[in-house]
Amino acid sequence: MSSEVTSYIVAAAVIVLGVTCGIAGVRAIVSVAAIAKNLEWVETTLEEAARQVLSGEEDEDAVIAGLQKIAQFNAPEVRARVFPRIEELRKSSNANLARQARWTHEAIVRQVILRKDRRAPGSSFSR
């Protein structure tokens, strides 16, 4: 009889372990889906920001919004694409655009310097 009870206990433990693994798997799938959705949102936002900055000075608010978005994200591909335009806007006769372009330029330079610091030999961030 004791071996029968032991068998039931082992079976119950296996079932609990299986349910726990199943729940963990579902949580992992949901987490990965949320991360993918966030990455898609960031990509869409950055593309919109690049379009806004490259569009011209006709819509000052859109250009400023694009500059602010680019300053917030560390996206080297987008920065490289819009950097010449940011340089032009820094010299704009429109004081608002010039000020925002200077701020964005400074933010990008800080991001680049921080990225280089992380790759420095002996740094705790080096890979």
SULKA-V949325 format. One line per field, one symbol per residue. phi: phi as a letter, one per 20 degrees, with the letter a starting at -180 (. if undefined). Layout:
BEGIN
phi = ???
END
This chain:
BEGIN
phi = .ffffffffffffffffffffffffffffffffffffffffffffffffffffefpegdgffffffffffffdecgffgffdggffffffdfffffffffffffgfffffffffffffefgnffefd
END
